[in-house]
């Protein structure tokens, strides 16, 4: 770190605070050579994660793309206020895997699991696209599987 005024590398930190809104650390520094003060911000930069698509193509993980997919499923649904929490949870789980590459299938399964907990209609919307439903029977099959699991849970 160099002083922006004189270029010296000799400085001391006089104050350190966490910036709650961004997760950054704000450090107030004083140059030991010219005695001027300056502020620096420090934040953790995540390693880039690559998503391997069904057809084998690869693209960088996009938090926005994940958020948009969940938002479409939850559009005009009561659980729509939980989108950011779901995205955060899924991204955290993916990053914990510490893998440079993840499959779109894994991401899709995580989204389905979160939507199933939050809103069944949104779950069905997402499942219809993710699993490429072609006929109304596909919806009926998925819905009956959901009902079966709910019935089994009540009995247990």
Buried (B, 14 or more C-beta within 10 A) or exposed (E): EEBEEEEBEEBEEEEEEEEEEEEBBBBBBBBEEBEBBBEBEEEEEEEEBEBBEEEEEEEEBEEEEBBEBBBEBBEEBEBBEBBEEBBEBBBEBBBEEEEEEBEBEBBBEBBBBBBBEBBBBBBBBBBBEBEEBEEEEBEEEBEEEBEEEEEEEEEE
